Amino acid sequence: MSTPHPLAPEFRAVNARDVAGLVLALVIVGAPHALRAPWWLVLLTLCLYCWRALALLHHRALPPRWMLLLIAAAAIVGVWLEYRVIFGRVSGIVLLLLFSGLKLLETRTHRDASVMAFLCYFLLITNFLYSQSVFAALALCVAVVVITTTVVGFSAPQRSLRANARTAGMLLAHAAPAGLLLFLLFPRVQGPMWGLPQDAYSGITGLTDTMSPGNIAQLAQSDALAFRADFAGRIPAPRQRYWRGPVLSDFDGRTWRAGFTELANAPPEPQGGTTYRYSVLLEPHQRNWLFALESAAARPPQANFSTEGFLVATSPVRNRLRYEMVSAADARAEPREDPVLLRRALRIPSGYNPRARALAEDWRGAARSESELVARAIDFFREGRFVYTLEPPLLGRDSVDEFLFSTRTGFCEHFSSAFVFLMRAAGLPARVVTGYQGGDPNPVDGILTVRQSDAHAWAEVFLRGRGWLRVDPTAAAAPGRVDAGLARSVSGGAALPLLMRPELGWLRGMRYNWEAAMHKWNVWVLGYDPERQREMMSLFGMREADWRSLAALLFAAMGVVMLSLLLWSLRQWARPDPVQSAWQRFCHKLAARGLARAPHEGPHDYADRAARSVPAANAAIRQIGELYIALRYGREAGATQIAELQRLVRELKLA
């Protein structure tokens, strides 16, 4: 049996630089996970890292195997008590983070260190299960450079850290074209690449299918992004920016609910109005509805129309979704009557809000037409000295009565709920529509940004011969809400989200630039789905890009890239080494004097023999030999030293 070479990876011991590189890489890839891990597990993992570093610095023995197994068993029990599961996404990753510290404590040789490096790569990838933002990508690119530099150092322990980093950068630069081709040409699949079925979509907020007094006011205090709309042409005026979402028709006296959603056999047919074409990039909200400018004249392929006029996606929106839309703003409603919807839009619970009922009955008795009845209600809100605020007071059992006759203070859900109740009590079918109103055009890229703070609720009333008509009682009581936005219409500006406050215009300017960049990232990187891939391939003449043609193109392109890199490498190898070229000229000069170098002679012995044979050039010959040895076998060959060697050889006189 042959004896292993003493420089084999399983025999070469790691040094302080190797351990420092591994610890730095682990800290970078593990820091995002530490924010989600239990504090005790993070502290224990950091202790394991420090233990390994101190053991190396003070030349202490590493812990025995039984102690590591005991720590691992205790950690597994602790993780199970924390999450009640071992193989979940969060529990599995934080446990792997702890195991990285245990593996580091048994890393003695370069073979163990190589395993640790690949564990770092794996931990790096798992960060994309949580975030695919630009910040995350940049931080993990830094981690890739650190890990690769450390791996290069395993094979070149005597080289400087800068030289190893340069080699790592060259390796990654060679890999970049292949990575870009795989991203562009590898057949894409529908759905989120990094989502897991059990817990990948937790913590996402937005509009719900219920509305109670105060819940939209709470949502409106969030500055989170809801969606962005890119219009082909001019952006609609603020009064036209009603983004229709779920319709709420069922009322139990306090809470409005959407109830069962029935799909329409045919889409609504808006008449007249101004047509707008636009694309929407919708943030995930875990629900089935999509948002579109009223009134939608077409539907995207991944959605259907409901009988109540809003778009219903075929599956919950669990990742960013981009879809094309056509809408007709200010269009005339379709007068078609649906008896089921009309009966549903007349139901009100008995025993609630007696004063509002009495007021509605008075209006119905005095009005000569349905239009006059609606006008009386609008005038009531316009002239009633109502206060629009993000901090409405709490309401009791008869919430509509208390709002209309006592507090007169509320947010959009208070106005729309009270208006719809009054209309139903007066005998007119009415319902609550939720969605968003407004949006902020980004001056950097011209795309309309709609946030959770733009959440809104309005009313729809059915008039015979005219159909469903939008009525916004909030706009009657606080016209600034529609014309100028939330920030200029509410009282008590302290409750506004930070970036909506008027004195922070400079900060909003920074956000505009950032959001414009993020939109490009979301559309062209995270949103590079099969449809986007087909659009890209069509630019190169591939009209029907199926997986077979994409695979063939991918292999062909990869072959071209590999051949180009091979030719470039051969050209680099063919370049003469300036140090070796100078040494060869030195040897030729001595050979011309009869002092040819023997095959067994090293540079030190050869220079020593030549110096003794040519006493007149003794110092110059020895200086050339020493400088060549330093450049050839030292840590790094500098340009100044190479030039000095070339000068000494050129000026060497042997005659």
N, C-alpha and C positions, 0 to 999 in steps of 0.2 A: 504494500500500500504506500503510495507516494505521500511525502510530507507536504502539508500546505505551505504555500509561500508566506514568508513573514509579513509581506505587505498586503496580503489578502484582506478584504473588508472585515472579515470576522476576527482578525487578529490586530488590526490597527485601532488603537484606543482613541476615543474622542478627546479633544482638547477644550480649553475654555472658550475659544472662538466658536467651535461647533455648537456647544451647549448654549452659548449666548444667542446664536442665530436661531436655534430651535425655540428657545424661550421667547424671543422677540416675535417670531412668526406665530407662535401659539397665542401670545397676548393680543396680536392684531386680529386673528381670525376668531378668537374666543371672546373678545370684548363685547360684540353685539349679543352673543348668547348669554353673557354674564348679566345683562340687563333684564333678561327673562328668567334667569335661574334663581333658585332660593339662595338667600344670603349665606347660609351655612355651607352650601356646596361650592359657591364661589370662593369663600374664604379657605375652605379645605384645598381646593385646586391650587390657589395661589401659594399656600403653604408647601404643597408638593413641589411646585416649581422652585421656590426658594430653597427647599431642602436639597434639591439636586445641585443648584448653583453653589451653595455653601459646602456641600460635600466635595465638589471639585476644587474649589478655592483652597480649602483647608486640608485636602487630601485625606478625607475621612472615608470609611467604608460605606458602601450603599446598603440600604436595609435588606434583610433576608426576604426570600420569596414568601414565607408564611405571613410576614407582616403586611406585605402588599395585598395578599389574598384576603386578609382580615379587613383591611381598609376598603377593598372593593366590595366585600359582602355587606359591610356596614352601610356603604353608600347606596347599594341596591335597595336595602331595606328602607333607608331614609327617603329615596326617590319614590318608592312604592307608597310609603305613608303620605308623601306630599301630593302625589298625583293619582294614586290608586291604579296606576298602570305603569308598565315598564317599557313597552314597545310603542308608545305614542310618539307623536312628533316632538313635542317639547321635552318630555321625560327621556326619550331615547337620546336626544342630542345633548342635553345637559349631562347625562350619564357618560356619554362619549367624551365630553369635555373633561370630566374627572378622570376617566381612563387615560387621557393623554398625559396627565400628571403622573399617574402610576407607571405608564410606559417610560416616561422620561427618567423615572427613578431606577429603572433597570437597564437604561441605555449605557452600555460600556464601550461598545465598539462601533465602527462605522456601519456595519450591517444593521445594528439596532437603530442607529441614527437615520439610516435610509428609510426604515419602516416608519419612524416618527415623522419624517418629511412627507411621506405619502399620506399619513394620518392628518397632517396639517392641510394638505390639498383637499382631503375629503371634508374636513371641518369647514374649510373655506366655501366649498360648494353649498353646504347646508344653510349658509346665511341667506342664500337666494330663496329659501323656503319662506322667508319672512319679509324681505325687502329686495326690490330690484331697482331702487332709485339710483340716481347718478352718484350720490355720495357713497352709497354702499359699493357700487361698481369701482369707483376710484380707490376707496380704501382697500378693497380686495385685490386690485391690481398691484398696489404697494406690497400687499402680503405675498402675491405670486413672485414678485421680484426678490423679496427677502428669502423666501423658501428656496427659490432656484439658486440664488447666490450661495446659500448655505450648502445645498447639494453639490454645487461646483467645488466648493471648498473641501468637501470630503475627498475629492480626487486630486486637489492641488493644495495641500495644507501649507506649503512653503510660500505660495504666492500671496501678494498683498490683497487686502479686502477689496480695494478699488479694481484691481485686475480681475478678480473673480466676479465682481459686479458687472464689469464690462463684458465678460464672457456670458454671464447670465442674460444681460440685455441683448446680446447678439443671438443667443438661442431663442429668446422670446420674439425677437424681430423676425427670425426665420419662421416661427410658428404662426405669426400674425396673419400672413396671407391665407394659410390653410384654414385658420379659424374664421376669417371673414368669408371665405368660400362656403364653409360648412353652414354658417349663419344664413347666407343668402340663398343657397341652392338645396340644402337638405330639406326634403319634403316636410312641410309643416303639418301640424295636427290641430284640430279644433280644441278649444278649452285651454285653461291655464296650464303651462308646462310645469310650474312649481307648486301647484295646489294639491293638497291631500284631501281625501273625501271627508275625513272626520272633523278636522279642526282647522282647516285652512282659511275659513271665511268668518272667523269670529271677530267681534269688535267693530263691525261696520255699522254706521248709523245713517239715518236719513229719514224721509217721510215714511209713515206707516199707514196701515189701512184703517186706523181709528183716529178720532180727534176728540179731545176733551179740553175744557177751558185751561189754557196755559201751556199745553204741550208744544204747539208750534212756536210760541213765544220763547220757550226754552231752546228749541232747535235754531231759531233765528239768532241766537247769541253765539252760534258756532260759525267760525270763519272758514270751515272746511269746504273744499271744492266739491260741487255736485256734478257739474259737467261743463264742457266748453263747446260752443257752437261756432262753426266756421261757415260764414255765409258767402255764397257766390254772388257778390255784388254788395249793395248797401245793406246795412244792418237796420232792422225795423226800429221805429220810434219807440220810446219807453212805454207808451200806452198800448202798444201792440205786442209787448213781450209777455204774454201769458203762456206759460209752459204747462200744458195740461197733464195732470197725473191722475191718481185714483179718484173715483167719484164715490162719495159717501151718501147713501140714501136711507139707511136704517138708523133710527134715533130712539134711545131708551129713556130719555129725559135728561141725560147728562152727556153721554158719549155717542158720537156718530161713528158708524161702521160701514165698510164697503159691502159686506155680505158676499153672496155668491156672484162671481163674474161670469156672465154669459157672452160667448163670442158672437159677433154679428155675421150674418150670411153674406152681406155685402158692405163695403166701406161706405161711410157717409159721403155725400156729394155736396160740398160747400159751393155756394153760388156767388160769383163776383169776388170782390176783395183783391188784395195785392198778393201776388204769388212770390214766395221766397223759396229758394233752393239752398240747402245747407247740409252740413254733416255734423253729427254730434259725437263727441267722445265722452261717454258716460262713465262715471266712477262706480265701482261696485257698491250695491246697496242690499243685496240678498233677496230682493223682491222681483216679481215678474213683470212689473210695468216699466215702460219706457216713457220718456218725456219728449213732447213735440209741441211746437208752436201752434196755438189755435188759429185756424182749424186745419187738421192734417188732411191733405188731399191724396196721400199715398202712404204706403206702409213699407218698412224694410222687410227683407225676406225672412228674418228671424223673429217676426212678430205678427200679431193679428189685431184687428179692431174688436173692441168690446161693444156691446149694445149701448153702453153709456158714453161712447165716444173717445175712450183713451186706448192707448196701445198696450197690448199684453204680449210679453216675450214668451217664446216657447219654453224657456227654462229660466230659472232665477239668474239675475245679473251678478255673478260672483267674481268676475274679473272685468277689467276695463273693456267696454264695448263701443265699437265705432259703427255708426250706421248713417245712411243717407236719407234725407227727408225732403218732402215738398209740402208746404203749407200755404194756405190762403188766409192772410190776416184780414180781419174785419169783414169776413164773408157773411152772406145771409144764411140763416139756419134753414135746414130742411124741415118743412112743416109736417112731415109724416108722423102719425101718432102710433105709439105702441101701448096698448091698453095695460099690459103688465107693468111697464115702467111707470105709467101715469098713476096707477093704483098704488104702487110702491112709494111714489113721490108725494102722496097725500097723507100717509100714515103719521100720526103723532100720538104719543102715549097719553092716556087719560090721567087726569089728576095733577098735571104739572102746569106751572106757569099760568094761573088764572087771569092775571092782569093783562098779559100779552094776548091771551085768547080774546078777552073782551075788547081790546084795542083793535085787533084784526077784524072782529065782527062789526065794529063801528065803521071801519074803512069799507068793508064789503057792502054794508047797507047804504053808504053815502056815495060810493063810486058808481059811475054810469057804465064803465067798461073795465076790462082786465088791465088795459094799459094805464088807466087812471089809478087803479088800485096800486099798481107797482110804483107809479109816480108819487103817490101819497107816502108809501113806505120810504122811498129814497129821500123825499123832503124831510121826513121825520129824522133820518140819520144826519142829513146835512144841517138841519137847524136845531138839533138837540143838544149842542154843546158837549159832544162826546170827546173823550181824551184818548188818543192813540198812544200806547206805551208798551214797552217790553216787560214791564213789571206790574201786571194787572193784579188786583186784589183777589183773594180766594172767594169763591162763590159756593153757595149752599145748594139745597135740593132744587129750588126753583131758580136755576142759574140764569135763564133768560129774563125773568122778571127782575132779578136783582141787578143784572147788567143794564137793562133798559130804563129802570125807574129809580135805582138807588146809586150804584157806583158810577155808572156812565163812563167807565174806564176799562179799556181792554185792548186786546190785540186782534189780528185779523180773524182768528177763529171765533172770538166773541161776536164780532159783527156779522160774519157769515152765518153762524149758528142761529143768532137771533132773527136775522132777516128770513132765513128759510123757514123757521118755526112760524113766524108771522104770516108768510105766504101760505103755508099749509093750513094754518088756522083760518085763513080767509077763503080757503077753497081753491087755491091755485097750486098745481103741482110744482114742486121746487126741490132742489137737492144741493148739496155742498160739493164743490170741486176743490181738490187740493193739488198743489203743484208748486211752481215758482213764478214769481213775477219780477221782471226786470233783468238785471245782468249788467256787468261792467265791461265795456269794450276795452281791450288791452291796447294801449297806444303803440306797443312795440310790434305786435304781429297782426293787429286788427281783429282778433278773435274775441268773441263775446264770452266772458267768464261768468258763470252762474254758481253762486255759493249757497250753502245751507242757510245763510242769513237772508237769502232771497225767498225762503219758503213762504208760501202764501195760501190763503183759502178764500174763495169767492163763492158766489151763488149762481144758480141757473134756474130760470122760471120758464114754464111752458105756457105759451099763449096760443090760443087756437088760430090757425091760419098763418102763424109766424114761426112756430116750433120753439125749440129751446133757445133762450136768450141769456147771454151772460150779464149779470148784474153784480157789481162790486161795491157793497155797502161801505167797505173800508175807504174806497176812493171818494165816496160821498162825504164821509165824516172827516177824512184826512187826505185831501187831494195830493199833497206832497209825497205820499207814499208811492204813487204811481208815476208822478212826473219827475220827482227828484230822488227817489230811492229811500231806503229805510233810515239812513243816517241823518237826513235832513227833516224827517217827519216825526220821529218819536220824541217824547219828552223824557228828560233825564238821560242825557247822552253818556253818563258814566257806565251804563249797562251795555253799551255798544262793544262789539269785538274790537280789539286793539287797533287793527289796521284799517278800521272804518272811521276812526276818529279824525276829524278834519285837520287837526294840527300835525298829523303825521304823514303829510303828503310825500316827503322825501323817502320814507320807509315804504310807502306804497309803490313809488317809482322803482325801487330795488326789487320789490316783489313782481312787478310787471315783467321785468327782464328775466327774472328767474322762472316765472311761470311760462313765458314764451319758450325758453330753452327746454323746460320740462315737457311742454307739449310736443316738441319735436322728438324728444326721447321716447315719450309714450306712444307716439304715432309710428315712428320708424324703427324703433328697437323693440319695446315691449308689445307694441301693437302689430308687429310683423307676422300676421296670420296668413292662412292660405289665400285669402282674397288679395291681400297686399302683395303676397309673393307672385300671384298671377299677374297683377298689375305691373310688377317689376319685370317679369319675364316677357310681357307683351312689348316692352320697350326694346327688347332685343329680337323681336320677331317671332317669339314663341306664343302663339295664340292659345293653344291648348296644352298647358304645362301640367301633365300628370306626373305621377311619381316615377314612372319609367324614364321619361324624357329628362326629368330633373336629375335622376340618379346618373344617367349617361353623361349629362352635361357636367355634373359634379366630378365624376371620375376623370373626364377629359381635362377639365380645368385644373384639378389637383395634379394630374400628370404633367401639365405645362409648368405649373409652379415648381414641382419637384425637379424637373429637368433644368429649369432656370437656376434654381439654387445649387444644383450639382455643378453646372457650368461655372457659376460664380465662385464656388468653392475651389474647383480645379484651377481657376485663374489665380485665386489667392495663394494656393499651394505652389503654383509655378513661379511666383515672385521670388527673386533671390533674397536670401537673408543678408542684410548689410553687414552684420557682425561676422558671419561665416565667409562672406565674400572678401572682407578685409583680411581675415586669417589666411584664406587661400592665397591671396596675393603675397602675403608675408612668407608663406611656405615656398612659393615659387621663387622669390628672391633668394632665399637661403639655398634652395636646390640648385640655382644657377651658380652658386659658389661651391657646390659639391657637398652641401649639407642637407640632403634630402631627408625628410622625416620617415622613420621606420614605421611600419603598420602597427607595431605594438606600443609606440611611444605616445604618451599623453602630452598635452600642451605644456605642462610644467617641466617635465623631463626634457622635452625637445627644446624649449626655450633655454633651459639651463645648459644643455650641451652646446647649443649654437652660441650662447654668450661666452662660453669658455673658449670656443674655437675662433671667435672674432673679437679679440679684446678691444678693438677700436670702437665697436658698437655695443659693448657689453651692457651699458645702462639702458640704451634704447631697446635692445632685444628683450631684456628682462621686464621693462615697463610694458612692452607690447604683450608679452605673455601673461603678466598679472592682470592687465586690463581685459584681455580676451577671456580669461577664466572668470573674472568678476561678471562680465556681461553675459557670458554663455551659461554659467551655472549659478549665477546669483538670483536675487529675488526679481529684479526687473531691469530691463535695458532702457536707459534714458537716452534721449536724442543727443544730449550734450556729450555723454560718454562715448556714444557711437561715432560721433563726429571726431572726437579726440583720437579714437583708435584709427580711424581712416587717415587722419593727418599724420600720426606717428608712422604708419606703414608707408604712406606716400613719401615721407621725408627720410626714411631709413636709407643710409648710405653704407654699403658694405665694401666698397673699393678702398 
